[in-house]
Amino acid sequence: MNKRKLGKKYEELASKYLISKNYKIIETNFYSKFGEIDIIARDLDYLVFVEVKFRNSRDYGYGYESVNKFKQYHIVKTAKFYMYIKKINFNSKVRFDVLSFDRENITLFKNAFS
């Protein structure tokens, strides 16, 4: 399976997982010139931007470890752009979550960065 198809598979699994945790999926794979956000959802009063990471082995660490400061910067810029074009108030409650698939383990990191 190529990398794009594998990514799509895990993003679909992530959406199902988040729905089981009572998230409401708004949009998936939002692209801008700043970057991409895998999943945009609502969790209670929060607008949540979710980064999905998958690792088949631990040779390069856990999936969540790859969401470094550089990646966070691009996710935040993309989230601000999303909010701007969707006319969402910048004072809204916003959260950045990371959903990590590491072999058979699924870990949701709520408020992983700000």
LONU-847225 format. One record per residue (C-alpha): x, y, z; residue in three letters. Coordinates in nm, 2 decimals. Example, Ala and Ser with C-alpha at 12.3 -4.5 7.8 and 13.67 -1.06 7.14 Angstrom:
<mikols>
xx = 1.23 | yy = -0.45 | zz = 0.78 | residu = ALA .
xx = 1.37 | yy = -0.11 | zz = 0.71 | residu = SER .
</mikols>
This chain:
<mikols>
xx = 0.00 | yy = 0.00 | zz = 0.00 | residu = MET .
xx = 0.15 | yy = 0.34 | zz = -0.09 | residu = ASN .
xx = 0.20 | yy = 0.61 | zz = 0.16 | residu = LYS .
xx = -0.10 | yy = 0.82 | zz = 0.05 | residu = ARG .
xx = -0.34 | yy = 0.53 | zz = 0.07 | residu = LYS .
xx = -0.20 | yy = 0.42 | zz = 0.40 | residu = LEU .
xx = -0.24 | yy = 0.78 | zz = 0.54 | residu = GLY .
xx = -0.60 | yy = 0.79 | zz = 0.41 | residu = LYS .
xx = -0.68 | yy = 0.46 | zz = 0.58 | residu = LYS .
xx = -0.55 | yy = 0.58 | zz = 0.92 | residu = TYR .
xx = -0.73 | yy = 0.92 | zz = 0.88 | residu = GLU .
xx = -1.05 | yy = 0.72 | zz = 0.83 | residu = GLU .
xx = -0.98 | yy = 0.51 | zz = 1.14 | residu = LEU .
xx = -0.90 | yy = 0.83 | zz = 1.33 | residu = ALA .
xx = -1.24 | yy = 0.98 | zz = 1.23 | residu = SER .
xx = -1.42 | yy = 0.67 | zz = 1.35 | residu = LYS .
xx = -1.22 | yy = 0.67 | zz = 1.67 | residu = TYR .
xx = -1.30 | yy = 1.04 | zz = 1.74 | residu = LEU .
xx = -1.67 | yy = 0.99 | zz = 1.66 | residu = ILE .
xx = -1.67 | yy = 0.71 | zz = 1.92 | residu = SER .
xx = -1.53 | yy = 0.97 | zz = 2.17 | residu = LYS .
xx = -1.82 | yy = 1.21 | zz = 2.08 | residu = ASN .
xx = -1.63 | yy = 1.44 | zz = 1.85 | residu = TYR .
xx = -1.83 | yy = 1.58 | zz = 1.56 | residu = LYS .
xx = -1.63 | yy = 1.57 | zz = 1.24 | residu = ILE .
xx = -1.65 | yy = 1.90 | zz = 1.05 | residu = ILE .
xx = -1.40 | yy = 1.85 | zz = 0.78 | residu = GLU .
xx = -1.11 | yy = 1.63 | zz = 0.68 | residu = THR .
xx = -0.79 | yy = 1.70 | zz = 0.48 | residu = ASN .
xx = -0.81 | yy = 2.08 | zz = 0.48 | residu = PHE .
xx = -0.53 | yy = 2.22 | zz = 0.27 | residu = TYR .
xx = -0.39 | yy = 2.57 | zz = 0.24 | residu = SER .
xx = -0.06 | yy = 2.73 | zz = 0.13 | residu = LYS .
xx = 0.05 | yy = 2.70 | zz = 0.49 | residu = PHE .
xx = 0.00 | yy = 2.33 | zz = 0.53 | residu = GLY .
xx = -0.27 | yy = 2.06 | zz = 0.59 | residu = GLU .
xx = -0.49 | yy = 1.97 | zz = 0.88 | residu = ILE .
xx = -0.60 | yy = 1.61 | zz = 0.89 | residu = ASP .
xx = -0.93 | yy = 1.64 | zz = 1.08 | residu = ILE .
xx = -1.13 | yy = 1.94 | zz = 1.20 | residu = ILE .
xx = -1.39 | yy = 1.86 | zz = 1.46 | residu = ALA .
xx = -1.60 | yy = 1.98 | zz = 1.75 | residu = ARG .
xx = -1.55 | yy = 1.84 | zz = 2.10 | residu = ASP .
xx = -1.80 | yy = 2.01 | zz = 2.33 | residu = LEU .
xx = -1.73 | yy = 2.38 | zz = 2.31 | residu = ASP .
xx = -1.39 | yy = 2.34 | zz = 2.14 | residu = TYR .
xx = -1.30 | yy = 2.36 | zz = 1.78 | residu = LEU .
xx = -1.04 | yy = 2.09 | zz = 1.75 | residu = VAL .
xx = -0.76 | yy = 2.06 | zz = 1.49 | residu = PHE .
xx = -0.64 | yy = 1.70 | zz = 1.49 | residu = VAL .
xx = -0.31 | yy = 1.58 | zz = 1.35 | residu = GLU .
xx = -0.30 | yy = 1.20 | zz = 1.28 | residu = VAL .
xx = 0.02 | yy = 1.01 | zz = 1.29 | residu = LYS .
xx = 0.10 | yy = 0.65 | zz = 1.22 | residu = PHE .
xx = 0.40 | yy = 0.44 | zz = 1.29 | residu = ARG .
xx = 0.43 | yy = 0.07 | zz = 1.19 | residu = ASN .
xx = 0.76 | yy = 0.03 | zz = 1.38 | residu = SER .
xx = 0.93 | yy = 0.23 | zz = 1.66 | residu = ARG .
xx = 1.25 | yy = 0.26 | zz = 1.45 | residu = ASP .
xx = 1.18 | yy = 0.64 | zz = 1.43 | residu = TYR .
xx = 1.00 | yy = 0.68 | zz = 1.76 | residu = GLY .
xx = 0.63 | yy = 0.71 | zz = 1.83 | residu = TYR .
xx = 0.40 | yy = 0.89 | zz = 1.59 | residu = GLY .
xx = 0.32 | yy = 1.18 | zz = 1.82 | residu = TYR .
xx = 0.70 | yy = 1.25 | zz = 1.85 | residu = GLU .
xx = 0.71 | yy = 1.36 | zz = 1.49 | residu = SER .
xx = 0.48 | yy = 1.66 | zz = 1.56 | residu = VAL .
xx = 0.77 | yy = 1.89 | zz = 1.64 | residu = ASN .
xx = 0.77 | yy = 2.27 | zz = 1.67 | residu = LYS .
xx = 0.81 | yy = 2.31 | zz = 1.29 | residu = PHE .
xx = 0.50 | yy = 2.09 | zz = 1.23 | residu = LYS .
xx = 0.31 | yy = 2.26 | zz = 1.51 | residu = GLN .
xx = 0.38 | yy = 2.61 | zz = 1.36 | residu = TYR .
xx = 0.24 | yy = 2.50 | zz = 1.02 | residu = HIS .
xx = -0.07 | yy = 2.34 | zz = 1.18 | residu = ILE .
xx = -0.14 | yy = 2.66 | zz = 1.38 | residu = VAL .
xx = -0.10 | yy = 2.88 | zz = 1.08 | residu = LYS .
xx = -0.33 | yy = 2.66 | zz = 0.88 | residu = THR .
xx = -0.58 | yy = 2.66 | zz = 1.16 | residu = ALA .
xx = -0.58 | yy = 3.04 | zz = 1.18 | residu = LYS .
xx = -0.63 | yy = 3.05 | zz = 0.80 | residu = PHE .
xx = -0.92 | yy = 2.81 | zz = 0.83 | residu = TYR .
xx = -1.08 | yy = 3.02 | zz = 1.10 | residu = MET .
xx = -1.03 | yy = 3.33 | zz = 0.89 | residu = TYR .
xx = -1.19 | yy = 3.19 | zz = 0.57 | residu = ILE .
xx = -1.48 | yy = 3.03 | zz = 0.77 | residu = LYS .
xx = -1.54 | yy = 3.35 | zz = 0.96 | residu = LYS .
xx = -1.49 | yy = 3.18 | zz = 1.30 | residu = ILE .
xx = -1.43 | yy = 3.42 | zz = 1.59 | residu = ASN .
xx = -1.06 | yy = 3.41 | zz = 1.69 | residu = PHE .
xx = -1.17 | yy = 3.42 | zz = 2.06 | residu = ASN .
xx = -1.34 | yy = 3.08 | zz = 2.01 | residu = SER .
xx = -1.22 | yy = 2.79 | zz = 2.22 | residu = LYS .
xx = -0.96 | yy = 2.61 | zz = 2.01 | residu = VAL .
xx = -0.75 | yy = 2.30 | zz = 2.08 | residu = ARG .
xx = -0.49 | yy = 2.10 | zz = 1.90 | residu = PHE .
xx = -0.50 | yy = 1.73 | zz = 1.94 | residu = ASP .
xx = -0.27 | yy = 1.45 | zz = 1.81 | residu = VAL .
xx = -0.40 | yy = 1.11 | zz = 1.75 | residu = LEU .
xx = -0.11 | yy = 0.86 | zz = 1.73 | residu = SER .
xx = -0.14 | yy = 0.50 | zz = 1.59 | residu = PHE .
xx = 0.17 | yy = 0.31 | zz = 1.70 | residu = ASP .
xx = 0.13 | yy = -0.05 | zz = 1.58 | residu = ARG .
xx = -0.18 | yy = -0.17 | zz = 1.77 | residu = GLU .
xx = -0.19 | yy = 0.12 | zz = 2.02 | residu = ASN .
xx = -0.41 | yy = 0.43 | zz = 1.97 | residu = ILE .
xx = -0.33 | yy = 0.73 | zz = 2.18 | residu = THR .
xx = -0.52 | yy = 1.06 | zz = 2.18 | residu = LEU .
xx = -0.33 | yy = 1.36 | zz = 2.31 | residu = PHE .
xx = -0.58 | yy = 1.63 | zz = 2.39 | residu = LYS .
xx = -0.44 | yy = 1.99 | zz = 2.39 | residu = ASN .
xx = -0.11 | yy = 1.85 | zz = 2.26 | residu = ALA .
xx = 0.02 | yy = 2.20 | zz = 2.18 | residu = PHE .
xx = -0.11 | yy = 2.56 | zz = 2.16 | residu = SER .
</mikols>
